[in-house]
Amino acid sequence: MSIIAFPDPPYARPRRRLSDPSAPPIPDLDASVAAFLADQHAAGRAKLSCKRHAQSLRQLAHWLDAECLSWHEATAPQLRRFVRSRAHLSASSRANLVWTLRAFYRWSVEEGLIAISPAAALTTPRRTKPVPRALSKAQVRALVAFLAAQHRPASRRDEVLMLTALYAGLRRAELAALIWGDIDLQSGVITVRLSKMGHGRSVVLHPVLIEVLARWRALQGGVDEGAVFDWAGEALSPDRIGRIMARTSRRAGIVFSAHTLRHTFATHAYRHGRDIRSVSRALGHQEIRQTLIYVACDPEDSRTAVESLPALADW
């Protein structure tokens, strides 16, 4: 079995009827994964999700080769053994791995390549739930001051990038994909065409962000199309955005990432508005419980309740 090399779509889609003994043999893992990814692309899955699927299935291919196993004959115990072999990964990475195995083998059943999914009973590893990360107001002020004081050629782009993350709560991939055609400065709305959850949404622009984006657009020459964070003809990838954030974090002495700015947006929007549903819609969450993870716990939120407890003599 060869190690997976995923070509660009479109892919030939393998099909086989289990009830037909004259049907051609089941395709190898490379061809099956290629078809699976093609269907994921066709279904509008986010690029990051497809990338994670590809990475996880490469790991599966390496492991199957080492164990001299066929992908379509793998059993549930064997797949559990594969997952255990990845115990050194974080709980989040292992959860993504299990998610990929379930999706791939479920697709294989639907395509008639196998009869039963051996991944159906795999359990998702528990993820730790730390206190959500969000910058304090003092940290936000320090970050804004640091960005304003920078004078490198790309400093203004980086400033607008981080203020957009802070005031709109966009993910890295959403920031990278943002084009001027998705921003209506007149009505004050950003249209996110496709998010991590596989659907779009509209995000209302804060007046500060409208002004920041208008100035940036003027610096770019008043363009109507193209990437918002383009600089000298170079659009940013999600990974590049992560590196820019990490570099700024080191230089400013403030620990944060793009995801931290998303948490900060959610936390402070909720504290000032107290409308969890509106925050949830802005973040693009399908369920309120997802949003609650993003809203950092502020001790002041519980001060009134705690101080309402009776004194020792009053119990």
MODELLER restraints for C-alpha pairs under 7 A, 6 or more apart:
rsr = mdl.restraints
at = mdl.atoms
rsr.add(forms.Gaussian(group=physical.xy_distance, feature=features.Distance(at['CA:1:A'], at['CA:65:A']), mean=6.27, stdev=0.5))
rsr.add(forms.Gaussian(group=physical.xy_distance, feature=features.Distance(at['CA:3:A'], at['CA:61:A']), mean=6.08, stdev=0.5))
rsr.add(forms.Gaussian(group=physical.xy_distance, feature=features.Distance(at['CA:3:A'], at['CA:62:A']), mean=6.56, stdev=0.5))
rsr.add(forms.Gaussian(group=physical.xy_distance, feature=features.Distance(at['CA:4:A'], at['CA:30:A']), mean=5.09, stdev=0.5))
rsr.add(forms.Gaussian(group=physical.xy_distance, feature=features.Distance(at['CA:4:A'], at['CA:58:A']), mean=5.91, stdev=0.5))
rsr.add(forms.Gaussian(group=physical.xy_distance, feature=features.Distance(at['CA:4:A'], at['CA:61:A']), mean=6.75, stdev=0.5))
rsr.add(forms.Gaussian(group=physical.xy_distance, feature=features.Distance(at['CA:5:A'], at['CA:30:A']), mean=6.93, stdev=0.5))
rsr.add(forms.Gaussian(group=physical.xy_distance, feature=features.Distance(at['CA:6:A'], at['CA:34:A']), mean=5.98, stdev=0.5))
rsr.add(forms.Gaussian(group=physical.xy_distance, feature=features.Distance(at['CA:9:A'], at['CA:38:A']), mean=6.00, stdev=0.5))
rsr.add(forms.Gaussian(group=physical.xy_distance, feature=features.Distance(at['CA:10:A'], at['CA:38:A']), mean=6.48, stdev=0.5))
rsr.add(forms.Gaussian(group=physical.xy_distance, feature=features.Distance(at['CA:11:A'], at['CA:34:A']), mean=6.37, stdev=0.5))
rsr.add(forms.Gaussian(group=physical.xy_distance, feature=features.Distance(at['CA:11:A'], at['CA:35:A']), mean=5.70, stdev=0.5))
rsr.add(forms.Gaussian(group=physical.xy_distance, feature=features.Distance(at['CA:11:A'], at['CA:38:A']), mean=6.13, stdev=0.5))
rsr.add(forms.Gaussian(group=physical.xy_distance, feature=features.Distance(at['CA:12:A'], at['CA:35:A']), mean=6.46, stdev=0.5))
rsr.add(forms.Gaussian(group=physical.xy_distance, feature=features.Distance(at['CA:13:A'], at['CA:35:A']), mean=5.14, stdev=0.5))
rsr.add(forms.Gaussian(group=physical.xy_distance, feature=features.Distance(at['CA:14:A'], at['CA:27:A']), mean=6.73, stdev=0.5))
rsr.add(forms.Gaussian(group=physical.xy_distance, feature=features.Distance(at['CA:14:A'], at['CA:32:A']), mean=6.79, stdev=0.5))
rsr.add(forms.Gaussian(group=physical.xy_distance, feature=features.Distance(at['CA:15:A'], at['CA:111:A']), mean=6.17, stdev=0.5))
rsr.add(forms.Gaussian(group=physical.xy_distance, feature=features.Distance(at['CA:15:A'], at['CA:112:A']), mean=6.70, stdev=0.5))
rsr.add(forms.Gaussian(group=physical.xy_distance, feature=features.Distance(at['CA:15:A'], at['CA:113:A']), mean=6.82, stdev=0.5))
rsr.add(forms.Gaussian(group=physical.xy_distance, feature=features.Distance(at['CA:16:A'], at['CA:23:A']), mean=6.08, stdev=0.5))
rsr.add(forms.Gaussian(group=physical.xy_distance, feature=features.Distance(at['CA:16:A'], at['CA:24:A']), mean=6.85, stdev=0.5))
rsr.add(forms.Gaussian(group=physical.xy_distance, feature=features.Distance(at['CA:16:A'], at['CA:26:A']), mean=6.88, stdev=0.5))
rsr.add(forms.Gaussian(group=physical.xy_distance, feature=features.Distance(at['CA:16:A'], at['CA:112:A']), mean=5.62, stdev=0.5))
rsr.add(forms.Gaussian(group=physical.xy_distance, feature=features.Distance(at['CA:16:A'], at['CA:113:A']), mean=5.74, stdev=0.5))
rsr.add(forms.Gaussian(group=physical.xy_distance, feature=features.Distance(at['CA:17:A'], at['CA:23:A']), mean=6.56, stdev=0.5))
rsr.add(forms.Gaussian(group=physical.xy_distance, feature=features.Distance(at['CA:17:A'], at['CA:112:A']), mean=5.51, stdev=0.5))
rsr.add(forms.Gaussian(group=physical.xy_distance, feature=features.Distance(at['CA:18:A'], at['CA:112:A']), mean=6.13, stdev=0.5))
rsr.add(forms.Gaussian(group=physical.xy_distance, feature=features.Distance(at['CA:18:A'], at['CA:113:A']), mean=6.97, stdev=0.5))
rsr.add(forms.Gaussian(group=physical.xy_distance, feature=features.Distance(at['CA:26:A'], at['CA:113:A']), mean=6.39, stdev=0.5))
rsr.add(forms.Gaussian(group=physical.xy_distance, feature=features.Distance(at['CA:29:A'], at['CA:71:A']), mean=6.48, stdev=0.5))
rsr.add(forms.Gaussian(group=physical.xy_distance, feature=features.Distance(at['CA:36:A'], at['CA:104:A']), mean=6.77, stdev=0.5))
rsr.add(forms.Gaussian(group=physical.xy_distance, feature=features.Distance(at['CA:37:A'], at['CA:50:A']), mean=6.66, stdev=0.5))
rsr.add(forms.Gaussian(group=physical.xy_distance, feature=features.Distance(at['CA:40:A'], at['CA:50:A']), mean=6.87, stdev=0.5))
rsr.add(forms.Gaussian(group=physical.xy_distance, feature=features.Distance(at['CA:44:A'], at['CA:198:A']), mean=6.53, stdev=0.5))
rsr.add(forms.Gaussian(group=physical.xy_distance, feature=features.Distance(at['CA:45:A'], at['CA:198:A']), mean=5.64, stdev=0.5))
rsr.add(forms.Gaussian(group=physical.xy_distance, feature=features.Distance(at['CA:46:A'], at['CA:195:A']), mean=6.68, stdev=0.5))
rsr.add(forms.Gaussian(group=physical.xy_distance, feature=features.Distance(at['CA:46:A'], at['CA:196:A']), mean=5.49, stdev=0.5))
rsr.add(forms.Gaussian(group=physical.xy_distance, feature=features.Distance(at['CA:46:A'], at['CA:198:A']), mean=6.12, stdev=0.5))
rsr.add(forms.Gaussian(group=physical.xy_distance, feature=features.Distance(at['CA:53:A'], at['CA:100:A']), mean=5.42, stdev=0.5))
rsr.add(forms.Gaussian(group=physical.xy_distance, feature=features.Distance(at['CA:56:A'], at['CA:97:A']), mean=5.62, stdev=0.5))
rsr.add(forms.Gaussian(group=physical.xy_distance, feature=features.Distance(at['CA:56:A'], at['CA:100:A']), mean=6.73, stdev=0.5))
rsr.add(forms.Gaussian(group=physical.xy_distance, feature=features.Distance(at['CA:64:A'], at['CA:70:A']), mean=6.70, stdev=0.5))
rsr.add(forms.Gaussian(group=physical.xy_distance, feature=features.Distance(at['CA:64:A'], at['CA:71:A']), mean=6.99, stdev=0.5))
rsr.add(forms.Gaussian(group=physical.xy_distance, feature=features.Distance(at['CA:72:A'], at['CA:114:A']), mean=6.42, stdev=0.5))
rsr.add(forms.Gaussian(group=physical.xy_distance, feature=features.Distance(at['CA:74:A'], at['CA:118:A']), mean=6.93, stdev=0.5))
rsr.add(forms.Gaussian(group=physical.xy_distance, feature=features.Distance(at['CA:75:A'], at['CA:118:A']), mean=5.28, stdev=0.5))
rsr.add(forms.Gaussian(group=physical.xy_distance, feature=features.Distance(at['CA:76:A'], at['CA:118:A']), mean=4.41, stdev=0.5))
rsr.add(forms.Gaussian(group=physical.xy_distance, feature=features.Distance(at['CA:76:A'], at['CA:119:A']), mean=6.00, stdev=0.5))
rsr.add(forms.Gaussian(group=physical.xy_distance, feature=features.Distance(at['CA:79:A'], at['CA:119:A']), mean=6.86, stdev=0.5))
rsr.add(forms.Gaussian(group=physical.xy_distance, feature=features.Distance(at['CA:80:A'], at['CA:122:A']), mean=6.94, stdev=0.5))
rsr.add(forms.Gaussian(group=physical.xy_distance, feature=features.Distance(at['CA:91:A'], at['CA:125:A']), mean=5.85, stdev=0.5))
rsr.add(forms.Gaussian(group=physical.xy_distance, feature=features.Distance(at['CA:91:A'], at['CA:126:A']), mean=6.46, stdev=0.5))
rsr.add(forms.Gaussian(group=physical.xy_distance, feature=features.Distance(at['CA:91:A'], at['CA:127:A']), mean=5.33, stdev=0.5))
rsr.add(forms.Gaussian(group=physical.xy_distance, feature=features.Distance(at['CA:92:A'], at['CA:127:A']), mean=6.13, stdev=0.5))
rsr.add(forms.Gaussian(group=physical.xy_distance, feature=features.Distance(at['CA:94:A'], at['CA:125:A']), mean=6.59, stdev=0.5))
rsr.add(forms.Gaussian(group=physical.xy_distance, feature=features.Distance(at['CA:95:A'], at['CA:124:A']), mean=5.32, stdev=0.5))
rsr.add(forms.Gaussian(group=physical.xy_distance, feature=features.Distance(at['CA:95:A'], at['CA:125:A']), mean=5.54, stdev=0.5))
rsr.add(forms.Gaussian(group=physical.xy_distance, feature=features.Distance(at['CA:98:A'], at['CA:122:A']), mean=6.80, stdev=0.5))
rsr.add(forms.Gaussian(group=physical.xy_distance, feature=features.Distance(at['CA:98:A'], at['CA:124:A']), mean=6.31, stdev=0.5))
rsr.add(forms.Gaussian(group=physical.xy_distance, feature=features.Distance(at['CA:101:A'], at['CA:119:A']), mean=5.99, stdev=0.5))
rsr.add(forms.Gaussian(group=physical.xy_distance, feature=features.Distance(at['CA:102:A'], at['CA:119:A']), mean=5.10, stdev=0.5))
rsr.add(forms.Gaussian(group=physical.xy_distance, feature=features.Distance(at['CA:102:A'], at['CA:120:A']), mean=5.84, stdev=0.5))
rsr.add(forms.Gaussian(group=physical.xy_distance, feature=features.Distance(at['CA:105:A'], at['CA:117:A']), mean=5.28, stdev=0.5))
rsr.add(forms.Gaussian(group=physical.xy_distance, feature=features.Distance(at['CA:105:A'], at['CA:119:A']), mean=6.46, stdev=0.5))
rsr.add(forms.Gaussian(group=physical.xy_distance, feature=features.Distance(at['CA:106:A'], at['CA:117:A']), mean=5.88, stdev=0.5))
rsr.add(forms.Gaussian(group=physical.xy_distance, feature=features.Distance(at['CA:108:A'], at['CA:114:A']), mean=5.99, stdev=0.5))
rsr.add(forms.Gaussian(group=physical.xy_distance, feature=features.Distance(at['CA:109:A'], at['CA:115:A']), mean=5.72, stdev=0.5))
rsr.add(forms.Gaussian(group=physical.xy_distance, feature=features.Distance(at['CA:109:A'], at['CA:116:A']), mean=6.21, stdev=0.5))
rsr.add(forms.Gaussian(group=physical.xy_distance, feature=features.Distance(at['CA:109:A'], at['CA:117:A']), mean=6.43, stdev=0.5))
rsr.add(forms.Gaussian(group=physical.xy_distance, feature=features.Distance(at['CA:131:A'], at['CA:296:A']), mean=6.57, stdev=0.5))
rsr.add(forms.Gaussian(group=physical.xy_distance, feature=features.Distance(at['CA:131:A'], at['CA:297:A']), mean=7.00, stdev=0.5))
rsr.add(forms.Gaussian(group=physical.xy_distance, feature=features.Distance(at['CA:132:A'], at['CA:293:A']), mean=6.50, stdev=0.5))
rsr.add(forms.Gaussian(group=physical.xy_distance, feature=features.Distance(at['CA:132:A'], at['CA:294:A']), mean=5.86, stdev=0.5))
rsr.add(forms.Gaussian(group=physical.xy_distance, feature=features.Distance(at['CA:132:A'], at['CA:295:A']), mean=6.62, stdev=0.5))
rsr.add(forms.Gaussian(group=physical.xy_distance, feature=features.Distance(at['CA:132:A'], at['CA:296:A']), mean=4.79, stdev=0.5))
rsr.add(forms.Gaussian(group=physical.xy_distance, feature=features.Distance(at['CA:133:A'], at['CA:260:A']), mean=5.75, stdev=0.5))
rsr.add(forms.Gaussian(group=physical.xy_distance, feature=features.Distance(at['CA:133:A'], at['CA:263:A']), mean=6.12, stdev=0.5))
rsr.add(forms.Gaussian(group=physical.xy_distance, feature=features.Distance(at['CA:133:A'], at['CA:296:A']), mean=6.41, stdev=0.5))
rsr.add(forms.Gaussian(group=physical.xy_distance, feature=features.Distance(at['CA:134:A'], at['CA:260:A']), mean=5.61, stdev=0.5))
rsr.add(forms.Gaussian(group=physical.xy_distance, feature=features.Distance(at['CA:134:A'], at['CA:261:A']), mean=6.87, stdev=0.5))
rsr.add(forms.Gaussian(group=physical.xy_distance, feature=features.Distance(at['CA:134:A'], at['CA:263:A']), mean=5.16, stdev=0.5))
rsr.add(forms.Gaussian(group=physical.xy_distance, feature=features.Distance(at['CA:134:A'], at['CA:264:A']), mean=4.33, stdev=0.5))
rsr.add(forms.Gaussian(group=physical.xy_distance, feature=features.Distance(at['CA:134:A'], at['CA:267:A']), mean=6.82, stdev=0.5))
rsr.add(forms.Gaussian(group=physical.xy_distance, feature=features.Distance(at['CA:134:A'], at['CA:296:A']), mean=6.32, stdev=0.5))
rsr.add(forms.Gaussian(group=physical.xy_distance, feature=features.Distance(at['CA:135:A'], at['CA:264:A']), mean=5.61, stdev=0.5))
rsr.add(forms.Gaussian(group=physical.xy_distance, feature=features.Distance(at['CA:143:A'], at['CA:252:A']), mean=6.76, stdev=0.5))
rsr.add(forms.Gaussian(group=physical.xy_distance, feature=features.Distance(at['CA:146:A'], at['CA:252:A']), mean=6.35, stdev=0.5))
rsr.add(forms.Gaussian(group=physical.xy_distance, feature=features.Distance(at['CA:147:A'], at['CA:159:A']), mean=5.56, stdev=0.5))
rsr.add(forms.Gaussian(group=physical.xy_distance, feature=features.Distance(at['CA:154:A'], at['CA:231:A']), mean=6.98, stdev=0.5))
rsr.add(forms.Gaussian(group=physical.xy_distance, feature=features.Distance(at['CA:157:A'], at['CA:229:A']), mean=6.15, stdev=0.5))
rsr.add(forms.Gaussian(group=physical.xy_distance, feature=features.Distance(at['CA:160:A'], at['CA:212:A']), mean=6.63, stdev=0.5))
rsr.add(forms.Gaussian(group=physical.xy_distance, feature=features.Distance(at['CA:160:A'], at['CA:213:A']), mean=6.91, stdev=0.5))
rsr.add(forms.Gaussian(group=physical.xy_distance, feature=features.Distance(at['CA:161:A'], at['CA:229:A']), mean=6.77, stdev=0.5))
rsr.add(forms.Gaussian(group=physical.xy_distance, feature=features.Distance(at['CA:164:A'], at['CA:209:A']), mean=6.68, stdev=0.5))
rsr.add(forms.Gaussian(group=physical.xy_distance, feature=features.Distance(at['CA:165:A'], at['CA:258:A']), mean=6.83, stdev=0.5))
rsr.add(forms.Gaussian(group=physical.xy_distance, feature=features.Distance(at['CA:165:A'], at['CA:261:A']), mean=5.90, stdev=0.5))
rsr.add(forms.Gaussian(group=physical.xy_distance, feature=features.Distance(at['CA:165:A'], at['CA:262:A']), mean=6.26, stdev=0.5))
rsr.add(forms.Gaussian(group=physical.xy_distance, feature=features.Distance(at['CA:166:A'], at['CA:261:A']), mean=5.04, stdev=0.5))
rsr.add(forms.Gaussian(group=physical.xy_distance, feature=features.Distance(at['CA:166:A'], at['CA:262:A']), mean=6.27, stdev=0.5))
rsr.add(forms.Gaussian(group=physical.xy_distance, feature=features.Distance(at['CA:166:A'], at['CA:264:A']), mean=6.71, stdev=0.5))
rsr.add(forms.Gaussian(group=physical.xy_distance, feature=features.Distance(at['CA:166:A'], at['CA:265:A']), mean=5.38, stdev=0.5))
rsr.add(forms.Gaussian(group=physical.xy_distance, feature=features.Distance(at['CA:167:A'], at['CA:206:A']), mean=6.63, stdev=0.5))
rsr.add(forms.Gaussian(group=physical.xy_distance, feature=features.Distance(at['CA:167:A'], at['CA:209:A']), mean=6.64, stdev=0.5))
rsr.add(forms.Gaussian(group=physical.xy_distance, feature=features.Distance(at['CA:167:A'], at['CA:265:A']), mean=6.02, stdev=0.5))
rsr.add(forms.Gaussian(group=physical.xy_distance, feature=features.Distance(at['CA:168:A'], at['CA:203:A']), mean=6.71, stdev=0.5))
rsr.add(forms.Gaussian(group=physical.xy_distance, feature=features.Distance(at['CA:168:A'], at['CA:205:A']), mean=6.83, stdev=0.5))
rsr.add(forms.Gaussian(group=physical.xy_distance, feature=features.Distance(at['CA:168:A'], at['CA:265:A']), mean=6.88, stdev=0.5))
rsr.add(forms.Gaussian(group=physical.xy_distance, feature=features.Distance(at['CA:169:A'], at['CA:261:A']), mean=6.82, stdev=0.5))
rsr.add(forms.Gaussian(group=physical.xy_distance, feature=features.Distance(at['CA:169:A'], at['CA:262:A']), mean=4.33, stdev=0.5))
rsr.add(forms.Gaussian(group=physical.xy_distance, feature=features.Distance(at['CA:169:A'], at['CA:265:A']), mean=5.37, stdev=0.5))
rsr.add(forms.Gaussian(group=physical.xy_distance, feature=features.Distance(at['CA:169:A'], at['CA:266:A']), mean=6.98, stdev=0.5))
rsr.add(forms.Gaussian(group=physical.xy_distance, feature=features.Distance(at['CA:169:A'], at['CA:283:A']), mean=6.28, stdev=0.5))
rsr.add(forms.Gaussian(group=physical.xy_distance, feature=features.Distance(at['CA:170:A'], at['CA:262:A']), mean=6.40, stdev=0.5))
rsr.add(forms.Gaussian(group=physical.xy_distance, feature=features.Distance(at['CA:171:A'], at['CA:259:A']), mean=6.86, stdev=0.5))
rsr.add(forms.Gaussian(group=physical.xy_distance, feature=features.Distance(at['CA:171:A'], at['CA:262:A']), mean=6.99, stdev=0.5))
rsr.add(forms.Gaussian(group=physical.xy_distance, feature=features.Distance(at['CA:172:A'], at['CA:238:A']), mean=5.17, stdev=0.5))
rsr.add(forms.Gaussian(group=physical.xy_distance, feature=features.Distance(at['CA:172:A'], at['CA:241:A']), mean=6.61, stdev=0.5))
rsr.add(forms.Gaussian(group=physical.xy_distance, feature=features.Distance(at['CA:172:A'], at['CA:258:A']), mean=6.32, stdev=0.5))
rsr.add(forms.Gaussian(group=physical.xy_distance, feature=features.Distance(at['CA:173:A'], at['CA:238:A']), mean=4.99, stdev=0.5))
rsr.add(forms.Gaussian(group=physical.xy_distance, feature=features.Distance(at['CA:174:A'], at['CA:192:A']), mean=6.98, stdev=0.5))
rsr.add(forms.Gaussian(group=physical.xy_distance, feature=features.Distance(at['CA:174:A'], at['CA:195:A']), mean=6.72, stdev=0.5))
rsr.add(forms.Gaussian(group=physical.xy_distance, feature=features.Distance(at['CA:176:A'], at['CA:236:A']), mean=5.53, stdev=0.5))
rsr.add(forms.Gaussian(group=physical.xy_distance, feature=features.Distance(at['CA:176:A'], at['CA:237:A']), mean=5.40, stdev=0.5))
rsr.add(forms.Gaussian(group=physical.xy_distance, feature=features.Distance(at['CA:176:A'], at['CA:238:A']), mean=5.56, stdev=0.5))
rsr.add(forms.Gaussian(group=physical.xy_distance, feature=features.Distance(at['CA:178:A'], at['CA:227:A']), mean=5.99, stdev=0.5))
rsr.add(forms.Gaussian(group=physical.xy_distance, feature=features.Distance(at['CA:178:A'], at['CA:228:A']), mean=5.91, stdev=0.5))
rsr.add(forms.Gaussian(group=physical.xy_distance, feature=features.Distance(at['CA:179:A'], at['CA:225:A']), mean=6.42, stdev=0.5))
rsr.add(forms.Gaussian(group=physical.xy_distance, feature=features.Distance(at['CA:179:A'], at['CA:226:A']), mean=5.36, stdev=0.5))
rsr.add(forms.Gaussian(group=physical.xy_distance, feature=features.Distance(at['CA:179:A'], at['CA:227:A']), mean=4.27, stdev=0.5))
rsr.add(forms.Gaussian(group=physical.xy_distance, feature=features.Distance(at['CA:179:A'], at['CA:228:A']), mean=4.95, stdev=0.5))
rsr.add(forms.Gaussian(group=physical.xy_distance, feature=features.Distance(at['CA:180:A'], at['CA:224:A']), mean=5.81, stdev=0.5))
rsr.add(forms.Gaussian(group=physical.xy_distance, feature=features.Distance(at['CA:180:A'], at['CA:225:A']), mean=5.07, stdev=0.5))
rsr.add(forms.Gaussian(group=physical.xy_distance, feature=features.Distance(at['CA:180:A'], at['CA:226:A']), mean=6.05, stdev=0.5))
rsr.add(forms.Gaussian(group=physical.xy_distance, feature=features.Distance(at['CA:180:A'], at['CA:227:A']), mean=6.38, stdev=0.5))
rsr.add(forms.Gaussian(group=physical.xy_distance, feature=features.Distance(at['CA:180:A'], at['CA:228:A']), mean=5.53, stdev=0.5))
rsr.add(forms.Gaussian(group=physical.xy_distance, feature=features.Distance(at['CA:181:A'], at['CA:224:A']), mean=6.53, stdev=0.5))
rsr.add(forms.Gaussian(group=physical.xy_distance, feature=features.Distance(at['CA:181:A'], at['CA:225:A']), mean=5.62, stdev=0.5))
rsr.add(forms.Gaussian(group=physical.xy_distance, feature=features.Distance(at['CA:182:A'], at['CA:190:A']), mean=5.78, stdev=0.5))
rsr.add(forms.Gaussian(group=physical.xy_distance, feature=features.Distance(at['CA:182:A'], at['CA:191:A']), mean=5.04, stdev=0.5))
rsr.add(forms.Gaussian(group=physical.xy_distance, feature=features.Distance(at['CA:183:A'], at['CA:189:A']), mean=6.10, stdev=0.5))
rsr.add(forms.Gaussian(group=physical.xy_distance, feature=features.Distance(at['CA:183:A'], at['CA:190:A']), mean=4.63, stdev=0.5))
rsr.add(forms.Gaussian(group=physical.xy_distance, feature=features.Distance(at['CA:183:A'], at['CA:191:A']), mean=6.41, stdev=0.5))
rsr.add(forms.Gaussian(group=physical.xy_distance, feature=features.Distance(at['CA:184:A'], at['CA:190:A']), mean=6.40, stdev=0.5))
rsr.add(forms.Gaussian(group=physical.xy_distance, feature=features.Distance(at['CA:185:A'], at['CA:210:A']), mean=6.11, stdev=0.5))
rsr.add(forms.Gaussian(group=physical.xy_distance, feature=features.Distance(at['CA:188:A'], at['CA:204:A']), mean=5.93, stdev=0.5))
rsr.add(forms.Gaussian(group=physical.xy_distance, feature=features.Distance(at['CA:188:A'], at['CA:205:A']), mean=4.87, stdev=0.5))
rsr.add(forms.Gaussian(group=physical.xy_distance, feature=features.Distance(at['CA:188:A'], at['CA:210:A']), mean=6.74, stdev=0.5))
rsr.add(forms.Gaussian(group=physical.xy_distance, feature=features.Distance(at['CA:189:A'], at['CA:202:A']), mean=6.47, stdev=0.5))
rsr.add(forms.Gaussian(group=physical.xy_distance, feature=features.Distance(at['CA:189:A'], at['CA:203:A']), mean=5.61, stdev=0.5))
rsr.add(forms.Gaussian(group=physical.xy_distance, feature=features.Distance(at['CA:189:A'], at['CA:204:A']), mean=4.58, stdev=0.5))
rsr.add(forms.Gaussian(group=physical.xy_distance, feature=features.Distance(at['CA:189:A'], at['CA:205:A']), mean=5.29, stdev=0.5))
rsr.add(forms.Gaussian(group=physical.xy_distance, feature=features.Distance(at['CA:190:A'], at['CA:202:A']), mean=5.65, stdev=0.5))
rsr.add(forms.Gaussian(group=physical.xy_distance, feature=features.Distance(at['CA:190:A'], at['CA:203:A']), mean=5.07, stdev=0.5))
rsr.add(forms.Gaussian(group=physical.xy_distance, feature=features.Distance(at['CA:190:A'], at['CA:204:A']), mean=6.37, stdev=0.5))
rsr.add(forms.Gaussian(group=physical.xy_distance, feature=features.Distance(at['CA:190:A'], at['CA:205:A']), mean=6.73, stdev=0.5))
rsr.add(forms.Gaussian(group=physical.xy_distance, feature=features.Distance(at['CA:191:A'], at['CA:201:A']), mean=6.04, stdev=0.5))
rsr.add(forms.Gaussian(group=physical.xy_distance, feature=features.Distance(at['CA:191:A'], at['CA:202:A']), mean=4.59, stdev=0.5))
rsr.add(forms.Gaussian(group=physical.xy_distance, feature=features.Distance(at['CA:191:A'], at['CA:203:A']), mean=6.44, stdev=0.5))
rsr.add(forms.Gaussian(group=physical.xy_distance, feature=features.Distance(at['CA:192:A'], at['CA:200:A']), mean=5.22, stdev=0.5))
rsr.add(forms.Gaussian(group=physical.xy_distance, feature=features.Distance(at['CA:192:A'], at['CA:201:A']), mean=5.26, stdev=0.5))
rsr.add(forms.Gaussian(group=physical.xy_distance, feature=features.Distance(at['CA:192:A'], at['CA:202:A']), mean=6.04, stdev=0.5))
rsr.add(forms.Gaussian(group=physical.xy_distance, feature=features.Distance(at['CA:193:A'], at['CA:200:A']), mean=4.47, stdev=0.5))
rsr.add(forms.Gaussian(group=physical.xy_distance, feature=features.Distance(at['CA:193:A'], at['CA:201:A']), mean=6.69, stdev=0.5))
rsr.add(forms.Gaussian(group=physical.xy_distance, feature=features.Distance(at['CA:194:A'], at['CA:200:A']), mean=4.55, stdev=0.5))
rsr.add(forms.Gaussian(group=physical.xy_distance, feature=features.Distance(at['CA:201:A'], at['CA:284:A']), mean=6.37, stdev=0.5))
rsr.add(forms.Gaussian(group=physical.xy_distance, feature=features.Distance(at['CA:203:A'], at['CA:282:A']), mean=5.38, stdev=0.5))
rsr.add(forms.Gaussian(group=physical.xy_distance, feature=features.Distance(at['CA:217:A'], at['CA:223:A']), mean=6.63, stdev=0.5))
rsr.add(forms.Gaussian(group=physical.xy_distance, feature=features.Distance(at['CA:227:A'], at['CA:235:A']), mean=6.12, stdev=0.5))
rsr.add(forms.Gaussian(group=physical.xy_distance, feature=features.Distance(at['CA:229:A'], at['CA:235:A']), mean=6.33, stdev=0.5))
rsr.add(forms.Gaussian(group=physical.xy_distance, feature=features.Distance(at['CA:229:A'], at['CA:236:A']), mean=6.71, stdev=0.5))
rsr.add(forms.Gaussian(group=physical.xy_distance, feature=features.Distance(at['CA:230:A'], at['CA:236:A']), mean=6.75, stdev=0.5))
rsr.add(forms.Gaussian(group=physical.xy_distance, feature=features.Distance(at['CA:242:A'], at['CA:258:A']), mean=6.66, stdev=0.5))
rsr.add(forms.Gaussian(group=physical.xy_distance, feature=features.Distance(at['CA:245:A'], at['CA:257:A']), mean=5.63, stdev=0.5))
rsr.add(forms.Gaussian(group=physical.xy_distance, feature=features.Distance(at['CA:245:A'], at['CA:258:A']), mean=6.46, stdev=0.5))
rsr.add(forms.Gaussian(group=physical.xy_distance, feature=features.Distance(at['CA:246:A'], at['CA:257:A']), mean=6.39, stdev=0.5))
rsr.add(forms.Gaussian(group=physical.xy_distance, feature=features.Distance(at['CA:249:A'], at['CA:255:A']), mean=5.49, stdev=0.5))
rsr.add(forms.Gaussian(group=physical.xy_distance, feature=features.Distance(at['CA:249:A'], at['CA:256:A']), mean=5.92, stdev=0.5))
rsr.add(forms.Gaussian(group=physical.xy_distance, feature=features.Distance(at['CA:263:A'], at['CA:294:A']), mean=5.24, stdev=0.5))
rsr.add(forms.Gaussian(group=physical.xy_distance, feature=features.Distance(at['CA:263:A'], at['CA:295:A']), mean=6.64, stdev=0.5))
rsr.add(forms.Gaussian(group=physical.xy_distance, feature=features.Distance(at['CA:266:A'], at['CA:279:A']), mean=6.24, stdev=0.5))
rsr.add(forms.Gaussian(group=physical.xy_distance, feature=features.Distance(at['CA:266:A'], at['CA:294:A']), mean=6.20, stdev=0.5))
rsr.add(forms.Gaussian(group=physical.xy_distance, feature=features.Distance(at['CA:266:A'], at['CA:295:A']), mean=5.78, stdev=0.5))
rsr.add(forms.Gaussian(group=physical.xy_distance, feature=features.Distance(at['CA:267:A'], at['CA:294:A']), mean=6.76, stdev=0.5))
rsr.add(forms.Gaussian(group=physical.xy_distance, feature=features.Distance(at['CA:267:A'], at['CA:295:A']), mean=4.43, stdev=0.5))
rsr.add(forms.Gaussian(group=physical.xy_distance, feature=features.Distance(at['CA:267:A'], at['CA:296:A']), mean=5.63, stdev=0.5))
rsr.add(forms.Gaussian(group=physical.xy_distance, feature=features.Distance(at['CA:269:A'], at['CA:279:A']), mean=6.76, stdev=0.5))
rsr.add(forms.Gaussian(group=physical.xy_distance, feature=features.Distance(at['CA:270:A'], at['CA:276:A']), mean=6.15, stdev=0.5))
rsr.add(forms.Gaussian(group=physical.xy_distance, feature=features.Distance(at['CA:270:A'], at['CA:279:A']), mean=6.53, stdev=0.5))
rsr.add(forms.Gaussian(group=physical.xy_distance, feature=features.Distance(at['CA:277:A'], at['CA:288:A']), mean=6.86, stdev=0.5))
rsr.add(forms.Gaussian(group=physical.xy_distance, feature=features.Distance(at['CA:280:A'], at['CA:288:A']), mean=6.24, stdev=0.5))
rsr.add(forms.Gaussian(group=physical.xy_distance, feature=features.Distance(at['CA:280:A'], at['CA:291:A']), mean=5.44, stdev=0.5))
rsr.add(forms.Gaussian(group=physical.xy_distance, feature=features.Distance(at['CA:285:A'], at['CA:291:A']), mean=6.64, stdev=0.5))
